[in-house]
Amino acid sequence: MKTHYNYYIFLVLLLTQHLRAQEISYELLHDFSLADMDSIAQEWNLPSAILNLQYPVKIYRIHYETLNAQGTDITQASGALAVPQGYVCPVPLTTYLHGTIAHRQDAPSYGSSEMYIGMFFAAMGNVVAMPDYLGLGDSPGLHPYVHAHSEASASIDMLRATRSLSETLAFPMNEQLFIFGYSQGGHAAMALHRELQLYYGDEFTVTASAPMSGPYDISGAQTQYLIADTPYATPGYLPYVAFAYQSVYGDLYEQVSDFLVSPYDTLLPPLFDGEHSMGYINNLCTPVPKNMIQPQQLEAFINDINHPFRKALRDNDVYDWTPEAPMVLCYCKGDDQVSYQNTIVAYDKMIANGSTNVVKMSLGDNLDHGGCVMPSLFTGKDLFDGLRELSNGMAIAFVPSYPSNSTAADGAIAVEVSGGAAGYTYQWNNGSTSADLNNIGVGTYTLTVTDDWGCSITRSIELTTAVGINEAAATTFWRVLQNPVYDHTLRIAAPMNEEEIIFTINNTLGQVVYERKILATPTIQIDLSALPAGLYQYTATSIRYMQQNNGKFIKVF
C-alpha cells in the first residue's frame, strides 16, 4: 500500500519550477473578426451591447511543460490562448479555468464551447489563458480530476508560457491578473488564487478572482451528493474522482473491484481514457452514485474520517485560507450538480479567517447548474471591468498645498506623472486641462491623464484645510461608502450639494432597474430594498452640466 501523498513535498517541487526553463510551442487555431464574434454572440443569445466587443481575436493552441500530478516529473500540457488584436494600451492577463470534461478533445485548445468564453473576454480587452489541465487536450495520461495542486501548477505554468509568448507574438500586458472559472473551473480558480497568493507572490499578484459554482468543500458539502439515496444529475463524477485520486495518491484501493461493484468495476475504468465524453459515461452509471460502491467500502467511508478516500478529498478542499485580493463567489441555490453549500462553507470560513475582500452572490434560487453559467460570467465580468486599468504603466503623484480655511481659495495641487508614452494631456473634474491646479478650495479633485498612445489613468485627492499634517486621502470623485451593501441602503459620497441629478441603476444585463430625479447632497442615500442581491452599475447624470459619473456596487441579500 502506498503512503498518502505528502503536500509539503509537492510544494517544494512546485517551487523548483522557478529554476527551470520551459519549452513552448504554439500554432494559430482561429482568427475571429468582430463580425464573426457578433454572429457567435447572436447564436448564443448574448446581448452584444453588454459584451462590448472591441477587438478582433486570434486563438492559439500552445504546448508547454509542467509537473505531473505527483510533482515528480516534467510532463507536457496544452491550452488555448486568446489574444486581442489592434489594441494600444497593455491589457490585463486573465485566466479562465474550464468545467468538467472527460474527452480530451473537449478541452479549450480543441475549440470547445468554453474556448469561446475566452474569445469573448479577449475581445473585451484581455489576454486570456485557458489551460486544458493535465490529461486533457494534448497532455498524456488520466486527467487528475479536481486535484487542486495539479490544477494550480498546470495553470501557473500556462501563465508563465503566456508571458513568455507576449514578446514573440507582440501582445503587451500590464501587471493585472484576473482569475475565473465555472464548476470544476471554480475549484481550479480558487486553488490557483490560493497557490499564487501563498507561494508565488514574487511572480504574480492576483488583482481579483471569481470562482463560480465550484466544489470547494469537496470532502463535505459536495460529498453529500455522492452518498445520498437520491439520483444525481452527473453520477459519473464519482468514478472520475475515485480513479483520479487513486492515480495520484495510490492508496484508495488495491483493485478496482475492491471499491466498485460489478459490472462497474470492469465497465467504467476503460471509459476514462480521454476518448469518451462525460455524457456517455453518465449514461452508463447508476443514477444513485453510492450504488456503484462496494457496501463495505461505503460503510467504511461514511464512518471512518481517516478512510483514504476521505483523506484524499480533504486534501483537495480549497477554502481554508484568507484571500487578500477581491473575490466574488457566484452560486445558484437550484444547482443540481454542485451543492451551493460549497459556496456558503467557503465564504463563512474565509470571513472567519479575517478576509474582508470576499463576497458571495446568489444569482437565482431556481437556476440549475447550466442555468447559472451566464449570470455568473456576467458577474465576474463586471467585477473585473470595475478594477481593470489600461494605464500603460503610468503613475500619478500629487503634491498638495492646503487652503488656509474652509472658504479660502488659496490651495494648490502639483502633479508628477511617470510612465507611459510622453506627451500627456490632463483633464480635471473641475474642467481644467492644466497639469497643476492653483487657487482652489476644499474639495475632492479627480485627474485623468492620457498619454501619447491614448492610454489613461484616473486618480483623485481630497483637499482639506491646512491643519499642520497631511490629511489628504486617496479617494474617488464619486464613491460607494459601503460596498458590498448589506442593509438595503446604497450610500454614495458626491462632491456636490443642492444639485439635481438623474440617478440610474442597471443590472448585469444592462436593464434599468431604478431611475429617479433626485437632489444631490454630499451623501446620497438610495433605498435598494426592492432589488434582489447582485452586482449593479449606477450612473449619476448632472442635469445642469450633463456630466456622468459611474460606479459599481454589490447588493447582498
C-alpha positions as CSV (number, residue, x, y, z in Angstrom):
1,M,0.0,0.0,0.0
2,K,1.4,3.4,-1.0
3,T,1.6,6.1,1.6
4,H,-0.7,9.2,1.3
5,Y,0.7,11.9,-0.9
6,N,2.7,14.5,1.0
7,Y,1.5,18.0,0.4
8,Y,4.7,19.6,1.6
9,I,6.9,17.6,-0.8
10,F,4.6,18.8,-3.6
11,L,5.1,22.4,-2.6
12,V,8.9,22.0,-2.7
13,L,8.6,20.5,-6.1
14,L,6.3,23.3,-7.3
15,L,8.9,25.9,-6.1
16,T,11.6,24.2,-8.2
17,Q,9.7,25.3,-11.3
18,H,11.2,28.8,-10.8
19,L,14.6,27.3,-11.7
20,R,13.8,25.6,-15.0
21,A,13.2,27.0,-18.5
22,Q,10.1,26.0,-20.4
23,E,10.0,24.7,-23.9
24,I,7.0,26.3,-25.5
25,S,5.4,25.9,-29.0
26,Y,2.3,27.4,-30.5
27,E,0.0,27.2,-33.5
28,L,-2.7,29.6,-34.7
29,L,-6.2,27.9,-34.4
30,H,-8.6,30.7,-35.2
31,D,-8.7,34.3,-36.4
32,F,-12.0,35.9,-35.4
33,S,-13.2,39.2,-36.8
34,L,-15.6,41.4,-34.9
35,A,-18.3,40.3,-37.3
36,D,-17.5,36.7,-36.6
37,M,-17.9,37.2,-32.9
38,D,-21.1,39.2,-33.2
39,S,-22.6,36.3,-35.1
40,I,-21.5,33.8,-32.4
41,A,-22.9,36.1,-29.7
42,Q,-26.3,36.2,-31.6
43,E,-26.2,32.4,-31.8
44,W,-25.7,32.3,-28.0
45,N,-28.4,34.9,-27.4
46,L,-25.9,37.2,-25.8
47,P,-26.5,41.0,-25.8
48,S,-23.6,42.4,-27.8
49,A,-24.1,45.8,-26.0
50,I,-23.2,44.2,-22.7
51,L,-20.3,42.2,-24.2
52,N,-18.7,45.4,-25.6
53,L,-16.6,43.5,-28.1
54,Q,-13.9,45.9,-29.3
55,Y,-11.1,43.8,-30.8
56,P,-10.6,41.0,-33.3
57,V,-9.1,37.9,-31.6
58,K,-6.6,35.3,-32.5
59,I,-6.6,32.0,-30.7
60,Y,-3.5,29.8,-30.4
61,R,-3.0,26.3,-29.2
62,I,0.1,26.3,-27.0
63,H,2.2,23.4,-25.7
64,Y,4.3,23.9,-22.6
65,E,6.0,22.0,-19.8
66,T,4.6,21.5,-16.3
67,L,4.9,19.0,-13.4
68,N,2.9,15.7,-13.3
69,A,0.2,15.2,-10.6
70,Q,2.7,13.6,-8.3
71,G,5.1,16.5,-8.7
72,T,8.0,14.2,-9.5
73,D,8.5,14.6,-13.3
74,I,8.1,17.1,-16.1
75,T,5.3,16.4,-18.5
76,Q,3.6,18.1,-21.4
77,A,0.5,20.3,-21.2
78,S,-1.6,22.3,-23.6
79,G,-4.1,25.1,-23.6
80,A,-5.7,27.8,-25.6
81,L,-4.5,31.4,-25.7
82,A,-6.9,34.2,-26.8
83,V,-5.2,37.4,-27.8
84,P,-7.0,40.6,-28.8
85,Q,-5.7,42.3,-31.9
86,G,-5.0,46.0,-32.6
87,Y,-5.1,47.3,-29.0
88,V,-2.8,50.1,-27.9
89,C,-2.5,50.0,-24.1
90,P,-1.1,47.0,-22.3
91,V,-4.1,44.8,-21.2
92,P,-4.6,42.5,-18.2
93,L,-3.7,38.8,-18.2
94,T,-6.8,36.8,-17.5
95,T,-7.1,33.1,-17.0
96,Y,-10.3,31.1,-17.5
97,L,-10.5,27.6,-15.9
98,H,-12.9,25.2,-17.7
99,G,-15.5,22.8,-16.2
100,T,-15.7,19.0,-16.1
101,I,-14.9,17.1,-19.3
102,A,-13.7,13.6,-19.9
103,H,-13.0,13.6,-23.6
104,R,-9.5,15.2,-24.1
105,Q,-10.6,17.0,-27.3
106,D,-13.4,18.7,-25.4
107,A,-10.7,21.0,-24.0
108,P,-10.3,24.7,-24.9
109,S,-7.3,24.1,-27.2
110,Y,-9.6,21.9,-29.4
111,G,-12.3,24.6,-29.8
112,S,-14.7,23.6,-27.0
113,S,-17.6,25.9,-26.2
114,E,-15.6,27.2,-23.3
115,M,-12.9,28.4,-25.6
116,Y,-15.5,30.9,-26.9
117,I,-15.8,32.3,-23.3
118,G,-12.1,33.2,-23.5
119,M,-12.6,34.6,-27.0
120,F,-15.3,37.0,-25.8
121,F,-13.2,38.1,-22.8
122,A,-10.3,38.7,-25.2
123,A,-12.5,40.8,-27.5
124,M,-13.2,43.0,-24.5
125,G,-9.5,43.7,-24.0
126,N,-7.9,40.9,-22.1
127,V,-5.2,38.3,-22.9
128,V,-6.9,35.1,-21.9
129,A,-5.0,31.9,-20.9
130,M,-7.1,28.7,-20.9
131,P,-5.2,25.7,-19.6
132,D,-6.6,22.3,-20.6
133,Y,-5.2,20.7,-17.3
134,L,-3.2,17.5,-17.1
135,G,-4.5,14.5,-19.0
136,L,-6.7,16.7,-21.3
137,G,-6.0,18.3,-24.7
138,D,-2.6,17.1,-25.7
139,S,-1.4,16.2,-22.2
140,P,-0.9,12.4,-21.7
141,G,-2.4,10.1,-19.1
142,L,-5.5,10.2,-17.0
143,H,-6.8,13.6,-16.0
144,P,-6.4,14.1,-12.2
145,Y,-9.9,15.4,-11.8
146,V,-10.5,18.1,-9.1
147,H,-6.9,17.6,-7.9
148,A,-6.2,21.1,-6.5
149,H,-2.4,21.2,-6.7
150,S,-2.1,20.0,-10.3
151,E,-4.9,22.3,-11.4
152,A,-2.9,25.1,-9.9
153,S,0.5,24.1,-11.2
154,A,-0.7,23.5,-14.7
155,S,-2.4,26.9,-14.7
156,I,0.7,28.6,-13.2
157,D,2.9,27.2,-16.0
158,M,0.3,28.3,-18.6
159,L,0.5,31.8,-17.2
160,R,4.3,31.7,-17.5
161,A,4.1,30.4,-21.0
162,T,1.7,33.2,-21.9
163,R,4.2,35.8,-20.5
164,S,7.0,34.2,-22.5
165,L,5.0,34.4,-25.7
166,S,3.9,38.0,-25.2
167,E,7.1,39.4,-26.8
168,T,7.2,36.8,-29.6
169,L,3.6,37.4,-30.6
170,A,3.6,41.1,-29.7
171,F,0.8,41.4,-27.2
172,P,1.9,43.7,-24.4
173,M,0.3,43.1,-21.0
174,N,0.2,45.1,-17.8
175,E,0.6,43.7,-14.3
176,Q,-3.0,42.9,-13.6
177,L,-4.1,39.3,-13.3
178,F,-7.8,38.1,-13.2
179,I,-8.9,34.5,-12.5
180,F,-12.3,33.0,-13.1
181,G,-13.8,29.6,-13.7
182,Y,-17.0,27.6,-13.5
183,S,-17.8,24.2,-11.9
184,Q,-14.5,22.3,-11.8
185,G,-13.1,25.6,-13.1
186,G,-14.4,27.3,-10.0
187,H,-12.5,24.7,-7.9
188,A,-9.4,25.3,-10.1
189,A,-9.8,29.1,-9.9
190,M,-9.8,29.0,-6.1
191,A,-6.9,26.6,-6.0
192,L,-4.9,28.8,-8.4
193,H,-5.6,32.0,-6.4
194,R,-4.6,30.3,-3.2
195,E,-1.4,28.9,-4.7
196,L,-0.4,32.2,-6.2
197,Q,-1.0,34.2,-3.1
198,L,0.7,31.8,-0.7
199,Y,3.8,30.8,-2.8
200,Y,4.2,32.9,-6.0
201,G,3.8,36.5,-4.8
202,D,7.2,37.3,-6.3
203,E,5.9,36.3,-9.8
204,F,2.2,37.1,-9.8
205,T,-0.1,39.4,-7.9
206,V,-3.8,38.5,-8.3
207,T,-6.0,41.5,-9.0
208,A,-9.3,39.7,-8.4
209,S,-10.9,36.3,-8.9
210,A,-14.4,35.0,-9.5
211,P,-14.7,31.3,-8.6
212,M,-18.2,30.1,-9.8
213,S,-20.3,27.2,-8.6
214,G,-17.2,25.1,-7.6
215,P,-16.9,22.1,-5.3
216,Y,-14.6,24.0,-2.8
217,D,-15.7,21.8,0.1
218,I,-15.3,18.6,-1.8
219,S,-14.9,16.5,1.3
220,G,-18.1,17.9,2.9
221,A,-20.8,19.7,1.1
222,Q,-20.1,18.1,-2.3
223,T,-19.6,14.5,-0.9
224,Q,-23.2,14.6,0.3
225,Y,-24.4,14.3,-3.3
226,L,-22.3,11.2,-3.8
227,I,-23.5,9.2,-0.8
228,A,-27.2,10.3,-0.9
229,D,-30.1,7.9,-1.6
230,T,-31.4,10.0,-4.4
231,P,-30.4,10.2,-8.1
232,Y,-27.7,12.6,-9.0
233,A,-27.5,14.6,-12.3
234,T,-24.0,13.5,-13.1
235,P,-23.2,10.1,-11.4
236,G,-20.0,9.7,-13.5
237,Y,-18.3,12.3,-11.2
238,L,-17.9,9.6,-8.5
239,P,-15.8,7.1,-10.5
240,Y,-13.9,10.0,-12.1
241,V,-12.8,11.3,-8.7
242,A,-12.0,7.8,-7.4
243,F,-9.9,6.9,-10.4
244,A,-8.1,10.3,-10.4
245,Y,-7.3,10.2,-6.7
246,Q,-6.1,6.6,-6.9
247,S,-3.7,7.7,-9.7
248,V,-2.3,10.5,-7.5
249,Y,-2.4,9.0,-4.0
250,G,-2.3,5.3,-4.7
251,D,-4.0,4.1,-1.5
252,L,-7.7,4.2,-2.1
253,Y,-7.9,0.5,-3.1
254,E,-5.8,-2.4,-4.2
255,Q,-8.1,-3.5,-7.1
256,V,-10.9,-1.6,-8.7
257,S,-13.2,-4.4,-7.7
258,D,-12.4,-3.6,-4.0
259,F,-14.1,-0.3,-4.5
260,L,-16.8,-0.7,-7.2
261,V,-19.4,-3.4,-7.5
262,S,-19.8,-5.4,-10.7
263,P,-20.3,-4.6,-13.5
264,Y,-18.9,-1.0,-12.9
265,D,-15.5,-2.3,-11.8
266,T,-14.8,-3.5,-15.3
267,L,-17.2,-1.3,-17.3
268,L,-16.0,2.1,-16.1
269,P,-12.2,2.1,-16.0
270,P,-11.7,1.9,-19.8
271,L,-14.1,4.8,-20.4
272,F,-11.7,7.3,-18.7
273,D,-9.1,7.0,-21.5
274,G,-9.8,10.5,-22.8
275,E,-11.8,9.2,-25.7
276,H,-15.3,9.1,-24.2
277,S,-17.5,12.1,-23.3
278,M,-18.8,12.8,-19.8
279,G,-22.4,12.4,-21.1
280,Y,-21.6,8.9,-22.4
281,I,-20.1,7.9,-19.1
282,N,-23.0,9.3,-17.1
283,N,-25.5,7.2,-19.1
284,L,-23.7,4.0,-18.2
285,C,-23.6,4.8,-14.4
286,T,-26.4,4.0,-12.0
287,P,-28.4,7.2,-11.2
288,V,-27.7,6.8,-7.5
289,P,-23.8,7.0,-7.3
290,K,-23.4,5.2,-4.0
291,N,-25.0,2.1,-5.5
292,M,-21.8,1.6,-7.5
293,I,-19.6,1.4,-4.4
294,Q,-18.9,-1.9,-2.6
295,P,-21.1,-1.9,0.6
296,Q,-18.2,-2.4,3.0
297,Q,-16.3,0.4,1.4
298,L,-19.3,2.7,1.6
299,E,-19.8,1.9,5.2
300,A,-16.1,2.5,6.0
301,F,-16.1,5.8,4.1
302,I,-19.1,7.0,6.0
303,N,-17.9,6.0,9.4
304,D,-14.1,6.4,9.2
305,I,-12.9,10.0,9.0
306,N,-9.4,8.6,8.1
307,H,-10.6,6.5,5.2
308,P,-8.1,7.0,2.4
309,F,-10.8,8.4,0.1
310,R,-11.9,10.9,2.8
311,K,-8.3,12.0,3.3
312,A,-7.8,12.5,-0.4
313,L,-10.9,14.6,-0.6
314,R,-9.9,16.7,2.4
315,D,-6.5,17.3,0.7
316,N,-8.4,18.9,-2.2
317,D,-10.6,21.3,-0.2
318,V,-9.6,24.7,-1.3
319,Y,-11.4,27.2,1.0
320,D,-9.5,27.4,4.3
321,W,-7.3,30.4,3.7
322,T,-7.6,34.2,3.6
323,P,-7.8,35.9,0.2
324,E,-6.1,39.3,0.0
325,A,-7.4,40.3,-3.4
326,P,-11.1,40.8,-4.1
327,M,-13.1,37.6,-4.7
328,V,-16.7,37.2,-5.7
329,L,-18.2,33.7,-5.2
330,C,-21.1,33.1,-7.6
331,Y,-23.7,30.4,-7.0
332,C,-27.3,29.3,-7.6
333,K,-29.5,27.6,-5.0
334,G,-31.1,25.4,-7.6
335,D,-27.7,23.9,-8.7
336,D,-28.3,20.2,-9.3
337,Q,-24.6,19.2,-9.8
338,V,-22.5,21.3,-7.3
339,S,-24.2,22.0,-4.0
340,Y,-24.5,25.7,-3.3
341,Q,-23.4,24.9,0.3
342,N,-19.9,24.7,-1.1
343,T,-20.0,28.5,-1.5
344,I,-21.6,29.0,1.9
345,V,-18.9,27.0,3.6
346,A,-16.1,28.7,1.7
347,Y,-17.4,32.2,2.3
348,D,-18.0,31.6,6.0
349,K,-14.6,30.2,6.6
350,M,-12.8,33.0,4.7
351,I,-14.7,35.6,6.6
352,A,-13.9,33.8,9.9
353,N,-10.2,33.8,8.8
354,G,-10.3,37.5,8.6
355,S,-10.9,38.2,4.9
356,T,-12.6,41.5,4.1
357,N,-12.5,41.1,0.3
358,V,-14.8,38.1,-0.3
359,V,-18.4,38.5,-1.4
360,K,-20.9,35.7,-2.0
361,M,-23.6,36.2,-4.6
362,S,-26.7,34.1,-5.1
363,L,-27.8,34.5,-8.7
364,G,-31.0,32.5,-8.7
365,D,-32.9,30.2,-6.3
366,N,-34.3,28.2,-9.2
367,L,-31.4,28.2,-11.7
368,D,-29.7,24.8,-12.1
369,H,-26.1,24.2,-12.9
370,G,-26.4,25.0,-16.6
371,G,-28.7,28.0,-16.0
372,C,-26.3,29.6,-13.5
373,V,-23.4,29.9,-16.1
374,M,-24.3,33.1,-17.9
375,P,-25.3,35.2,-14.8
376,S,-22.1,34.0,-13.1
377,L,-19.9,35.0,-16.1
378,F,-21.5,38.5,-16.4
379,T,-21.0,39.0,-12.6
380,G,-17.3,38.1,-13.0
381,K,-17.0,40.4,-16.0
382,D,-18.5,43.3,-14.0
383,L,-16.1,42.7,-11.1
384,F,-13.1,42.7,-13.5
385,D,-14.3,45.7,-15.5
386,G,-14.5,47.7,-12.3
387,L,-10.9,47.0,-11.5
388,R,-9.4,46.9,-14.9
389,E,-6.8,49.5,-15.9
390,L,-5.3,50.4,-19.2
391,S,-2.7,52.8,-17.8
392,N,0.4,51.9,-19.8
393,G,2.4,51.8,-16.6
394,M,1.6,55.4,-15.7
395,A,1.5,56.6,-12.1
396,I,0.3,59.9,-10.7
397,A,1.8,61.6,-7.6
398,F,0.0,64.6,-6.0
399,V,1.8,67.3,-4.0
400,P,-0.9,69.3,-2.3
401,S,-0.9,72.7,-0.7
402,Y,-3.9,73.1,1.6
403,P,-6.3,76.0,1.8
404,S,-5.9,78.2,4.8
405,N,-9.6,77.8,5.8
406,S,-12.8,76.1,4.6
407,T,-13.8,79.0,2.4
408,A,-10.5,80.2,1.1
409,A,-9.4,79.5,-2.5
410,D,-5.6,79.6,-1.8
411,G,-4.8,75.9,-2.2
412,A,-3.0,74.1,-5.0
413,I,-2.1,70.7,-6.3
414,A,1.1,70.0,-8.1
415,V,1.2,66.8,-10.3
416,E,4.0,64.5,-11.1
417,V,3.3,61.8,-13.8
418,S,5.6,58.9,-14.6
419,G,5.5,56.0,-17.0
420,G,3.5,55.7,-20.3
421,A,4.4,57.4,-23.5
422,A,5.5,61.1,-23.2
423,G,3.0,63.7,-24.4
424,Y,0.5,63.7,-21.6
425,T,-2.9,65.5,-21.6
426,Y,-4.7,66.4,-18.4
427,Q,-8.4,66.6,-17.6
428,W,-9.6,67.6,-14.1
429,N,-13.2,67.2,-12.8
430,N,-13.5,71.0,-12.4
431,G,-12.8,71.5,-16.2
432,S,-9.2,72.4,-16.0
433,T,-6.8,70.9,-18.6
434,S,-3.6,72.1,-17.0
435,A,-1.2,69.8,-15.2
436,D,-1.4,71.6,-11.9
437,L,-4.2,73.3,-10.1
438,N,-3.9,76.7,-8.3
439,N,-6.2,79.0,-6.3
440,I,-8.5,76.2,-5.3
441,G,-10.5,75.5,-2.2
442,V,-11.5,72.5,-0.1
443,G,-12.9,69.6,-2.2
444,T,-12.2,66.4,-4.0
445,Y,-10.3,66.7,-7.2
446,T,-10.0,64.0,-9.8
447,L,-7.5,64.0,-12.6
448,T,-7.4,61.8,-15.8
449,V,-4.0,61.7,-17.5
450,T,-3.9,60.4,-21.1
451,D,-0.5,59.6,-22.7
452,D,0.6,59.8,-26.3
453,W,-0.7,56.3,-27.1
454,G,-4.2,57.1,-25.8
455,C,-3.8,55.2,-22.6
456,S,-5.2,56.8,-19.5
457,I,-5.1,56.7,-15.7
458,T,-7.5,58.4,-13.2
459,R,-6.7,59.3,-9.6
460,S,-8.3,61.5,-7.0
461,I,-7.2,63.5,-4.0
462,E,-9.3,65.2,-1.2
463,L,-8.0,68.6,-0.4
464,T,-8.7,69.6,3.2
465,T,-8.0,72.7,5.2
466,A,-4.4,73.2,6.5
467,V,-4.1,71.7,9.9
468,G,-0.3,71.1,10.1
469,I,-0.5,67.5,8.9
470,N,-1.2,65.8,5.6
471,E,-4.9,64.8,5.7
472,A,-5.2,64.2,2.0
473,A,-6.6,60.7,1.3
474,A,-6.8,58.8,-1.9
475,T,-10.5,58.7,-2.8
476,T,-12.7,58.6,-5.8
477,F,-14.7,61.6,-7.1
478,W,-17.9,59.6,-6.5
479,R,-17.6,56.6,-4.3
480,V,-19.7,54.0,-2.7
481,L,-19.3,54.3,1.1
482,Q,-20.2,50.7,2.0
483,N,-19.5,48.1,-0.7
484,P,-21.0,45.4,-0.5
485,V,-24.3,46.9,0.6
486,Y,-25.7,44.8,3.4
487,D,-28.6,46.9,4.8
488,H,-30.5,47.7,1.6
489,T,-29.3,51.4,1.6
490,L,-26.8,52.5,-1.0
491,R,-24.7,55.4,0.3
492,I,-22.6,57.4,-2.1
493,A,-20.3,60.3,-1.4
494,A,-20.8,63.0,-4.0
495,P,-18.9,66.3,-4.3
496,M,-22.0,68.4,-4.8
497,N,-24.9,69.9,-2.9
498,E,-28.4,71.0,-3.9
499,E,-27.9,70.0,-7.5
500,E,-30.4,68.0,-9.5
501,I,-29.2,64.7,-11.0
502,I,-30.7,61.7,-12.8
503,F,-29.7,58.6,-10.8
504,T,-29.9,55.3,-12.7
505,I,-29.1,51.7,-11.7
506,N,-28.6,48.9,-14.2
507,N,-28.3,45.2,-13.6
508,T,-25.6,43.0,-15.2
509,L,-27.8,42.5,-18.3
510,G,-27.9,46.3,-18.9
511,Q,-31.6,46.6,-17.8
512,V,-32.6,49.8,-16.0
513,V,-33.9,48.7,-12.6
514,Y,-34.0,52.1,-10.9
515,E,-34.2,55.7,-12.2
516,R,-35.1,58.8,-10.3
517,K,-34.5,62.6,-10.4
518,I,-33.0,63.4,-7.1
519,L,-31.4,66.4,-5.3
520,A,-27.8,65.6,-4.7
521,T,-26.2,66.0,-1.3
522,P,-22.7,65.2,-0.1
523,T,-24.0,61.8,0.9
524,I,-26.7,60.3,-1.4
525,Q,-28.8,57.5,0.0
526,I,-30.8,55.2,-2.2
527,D,-33.2,52.5,-1.0
528,L,-32.4,49.2,-2.6
529,S,-34.9,47.0,-0.7
530,A,-36.8,46.3,-4.0
531,L,-33.7,45.0,-5.7
532,P,-32.5,41.4,-5.5
533,A,-28.9,40.6,-4.5
534,G,-26.5,41.1,-7.3
535,L,-23.9,43.3,-8.9
536,Y,-25.1,46.6,-10.3
537,Q,-23.8,49.8,-12.0
538,Y,-25.1,53.2,-11.1
539,T,-24.9,56.4,-13.3
540,A,-25.4,59.9,-11.9
541,T,-26.0,62.5,-14.6
542,S,-25.9,66.2,-13.7
543,I,-28.9,67.9,-15.2
544,R,-27.0,71.2,-15.1
545,Y,-23.7,70.1,-16.6
546,M,-24.8,66.8,-18.3
547,Q,-21.7,65.1,-16.8
548,Q,-21.9,61.5,-15.9
549,N,-20.3,59.6,-13.0
550,N,-20.4,55.8,-12.9
551,G,-19.6,53.2,-10.4
552,K,-20.4,49.6,-9.4
553,F,-21.7,48.1,-6.2
554,I,-22.8,44.7,-4.9
555,K,-26.0,44.2,-3.0
556,V,-26.0,41.3,-0.6
557,F,-29.3,39.5,0.4
